[in-house]
Amino acid sequence: DFGTRLARRVSNERAFTAHAAHALRTPLAGMDAQLASALRECAPEQRERLERTREAARRLHSVVDALLTLFRSGVDLKLVEVDVGELVYQLPVEAIELRVASRATILADLNLLAAGLLNLFDNSIRHGAKSVQVDVQRSGGMVRIRLHDDGPGIPAAKARILQDALDAQDYAHHMGLGLMLADLIARAHQGRLSFLKTEGGVTVELSLRDMSTAAAT
C-alpha cells in the first residue's frame, strides 16, 4: 500500500511539473520580457496601462510560485478575511459573466483561493460557458463555494471518472492543470473539489474547512 501511494505521488509530481513548466512559468516569463520591451518603446500615454499589466503578471507569477511550493513541500496558509463575492468580482475574468447569488466572509489564503477560482472559471470558458453563478454557503463546519455554469455540460460517465480521480488524487491521466490546482488548493484548506449533479451546464463545489469556526473553538 505504501509503495502504491508513493508511486502515485511521484506520478502526480511529474504531471504537475510538466503542466507548470509549459502552462504557467514559461509564458509568464515571456510576458514579462515583452512588457519590459514595450515599456521602453511605448508612448508616454501608454506607460501607465503597461505598468499595471506588468504588475499584474508579476502578481500572477508569485501565485504560481506559491502553488508550486504548496504542492512540492506544503506551506503554512496565510489566512486572512476574504469576502468571496468581492473577490470574485475583482478577478481578471472578462470572457464570461460572473454572478454572485450569495456571499460570505471567510478565513482563507487569498492568493491560493484566487488561483483556484480563476482556474475553475477558465475551465468554464474553455468548455463554452457564457456565465457562471457563484453561491457560498456554510454547513457542517465547511464553507462551500458552488460554481454553476451555463455551458454544454459533461457526460455523467466522464464526471464520475473525474470525481473518482479527484477523490484518489490521481491527477496524472484524467484531468488538466485547472482542476488539479483547484483540488490541491481545497485540500490545503482541509477541503476538496467535487462535481455535483445538475440539470444543464456544470456545477462544481470548492469546499474549504470553516477556519473561523475552528478558530472560535
C-alpha positions in Angstrom: 0.0 0.0 0.0 2.8 2.4 0.8 4.6 1.6 -2.5 1.3 2.2 -4.4 0.8 5.6 -2.7 4.4 6.6 -3.2 4.3 5.7 -6.9 1.1 7.7 -7.3 2.7 10.7 -5.5 5.7 10.6 -7.8 3.4 10.3 -10.9 1.4 13.3 -9.7 4.6 15.4 -9.1 5.8 14.6 -12.6 2.4 15.5 -14.1 2.3 18.8 -12.1 5.8 19.8 -13.0 5.2 19.2 -16.7 2.0 21.2 -16.7 3.5 24.0 -14.6 6.6 24.4 -16.8 4.6 24.7 -20.0 1.3 26.2 -18.9 2.5 28.7 -16.3 6.1 29.7 -15.8 7.4 29.9 -19.3 4.6 32.0 -20.7 4.7 34.4 -17.7 8.4 34.9 -18.2 7.8 35.7 -21.8 5.1 38.1 -21.0 7.3 40.0 -18.5 10.1 40.2 -21.1 7.7 41.5 -23.8 6.1 44.0 -21.4 9.6 45.3 -20.4 10.4 45.8 -24.0 7.1 47.6 -24.7 7.6 49.9 -21.7 11.0 51.0 -23.2 9.4 51.8 -26.6 5.9 53.0 -25.7 4.4 56.5 -25.9 4.0 58.3 -22.6 0.2 57.9 -22.5 0.5 54.1 -22.8 3.0 53.7 -19.9 0.6 53.6 -17.0 -1.5 50.8 -18.6 1.5 48.7 -19.5 3.0 49.1 -16.0 -0.3 47.9 -14.5 -0.3 45.0 -16.8 3.3 44.1 -15.9 2.5 44.3 -12.2 -0.5 42.0 -12.7 1.7 39.5 -14.5 4.2 39.7 -11.6 1.5 39.0 -9.1 0.4 36.0 -11.1 3.9 34.7 -11.1 4.0 35.0 -7.3 0.8 32.9 -7.1 2.4 30.3 -9.4 5.4 30.1 -7.2 3.1 29.7 -4.1 1.3 26.8 -5.9 4.5 25.1 -6.8 5.7 25.3 -3.2 2.4 24.1 -1.9 2.4 21.0 -4.0 6.0 20.1 -3.5 6.5 20.5 0.2 3.5 22.1 1.8 3.3 25.6 3.3 1.6 27.4 6.1 -1.5 29.1 4.8 -1.6 32.9 5.1 -5.1 33.2 6.4 -6.9 36.5 6.0 -10.6 37.5 5.9 -11.8 37.2 2.4 -15.2 38.4 1.1 -15.8 35.7 -1.5 -18.2 37.8 -3.5 -15.9 40.8 -3.6 -13.0 38.6 -4.6 -15.0 37.1 -7.5 -15.8 40.5 -8.9 -12.2 41.6 -8.6 -10.7 38.7 -10.5 -9.5 39.5 -14.0 -12.1 37.5 -15.9 -13.6 39.2 -19.0 -14.7 36.4 -21.3 -17.6 35.3 -19.1 -20.3 36.9 -17.0 -19.9 36.3 -13.2 -22.9 36.5 -10.9 -22.7 36.1 -7.1 -26.0 34.7 -5.7 -24.9 34.6 -2.1 -21.7 35.6 -0.4 -19.8 35.2 2.9 -16.6 36.4 4.5 -14.3 33.5 5.3 -10.7 32.9 6.5 -8.6 31.6 3.6 -5.3 32.1 1.8 -6.3 34.9 -0.5 -3.7 34.2 -3.3 -4.4 30.5 -3.3 -8.2 30.9 -3.3 -8.0 33.4 -6.1 -5.9 31.0 -8.1 -8.4 28.2 -7.6 -11.3 30.2 -8.6 -9.5 31.6 -11.7 -8.7 28.1 -12.9 -12.3 27.0 -12.4 -13.7 30.0 -14.3 -11.1 29.3 -17.1 -12.4 25.7 -17.4 -15.9 27.0 -17.9 -14.7 29.5 -20.6 -12.8 26.8 -22.4 -15.8 24.5 -22.4 -18.2 27.1 -23.9 -19.9 28.7 -21.0 -21.1 32.3 -21.1 -21.9 32.8 -17.5 -21.1 31.4 -14.0 -23.2 31.8 -10.9 -21.3 31.6 -7.6 -23.1 30.6 -4.4 -21.4 30.5 -0.9 -22.9 28.6 2.0 -21.7 27.3 5.4 -22.7 23.8 6.6 -21.2 21.0 8.6 -18.1 23.0 9.5 -17.3 23.7 5.9 -17.5 26.7 3.6 -19.0 25.5 0.2 -18.3 27.7 -2.8 -20.5 26.4 -5.6 -20.0 27.4 -9.2 -22.6 26.6 -11.8 -22.0 27.5 -15.5 -24.4 27.5 -18.5 -22.1 25.5 -20.8 -22.9 22.3 -22.6 -22.1 20.2 -19.6 -20.2 16.9 -19.5 -21.4 13.3 -19.8 -22.3 11.6 -16.5 -19.7 8.9 -17.1 -16.9 11.4 -17.6 -18.0 13.3 -14.5 -17.7 10.1 -12.5 -14.2 9.4 -13.8 -13.1 12.9 -12.9 -14.6 12.6 -9.4 -13.0 9.3 -8.8 -9.7 10.7 -9.9 -10.1 13.8 -7.6 -11.1 11.6 -4.7 -8.0 9.4 -5.2 -5.8 12.5 -6.0 -4.9 10.6 -9.2 -4.2 13.7 -11.3 -1.8 12.3 -13.9 -4.1 10.9 -16.5 -7.6 12.2 -16.2 -7.6 16.0 -15.9 -5.8 19.2 -16.8 -4.0 21.6 -14.7 -7.0 23.7 -13.7 -9.0 21.0 -11.8 -5.8 19.7 -10.3 -4.8 23.0 -8.8 -8.3 23.8 -7.6 -8.4 20.4 -5.8 -4.9 20.9 -4.3 -5.9 24.4 -3.0 -9.1 23.0 -1.5 -7.1 20.2 0.2 -4.7 22.8 1.6 -7.7 24.3 3.3 -8.8 20.8 4.5 -11.5 20.5 1.9 -12.0 19.1 -1.6 -13.3 19.7 -5.1 -16.5 18.0 -6.2 -18.6 17.7 -9.2 -22.3 17.9 -8.4 -25.3 16.6 -10.3 -27.1 19.4 -12.2 -29.6 20.0 -15.0 -27.6 21.6 -17.7 -24.1 23.1 -17.5 -21.6 22.0 -14.9 -21.7 22.6 -11.2 -18.5 22.2 -9.1 -18.1 22.8 -5.4 -14.9 24.0 -3.8 -15.3 23.1 -0.1 -12.9 24.6 2.5 -12.8 24.0 6.2 -14.6 26.8 8.0 -11.5 28.3 9.7 -13.5 30.9 11.5 -15.4 28.2 13.3 -12.2 26.3 14.1 -10.6 29.5 15.5 -13.6 30.1 17.7 -13.5 26.7 19.2 
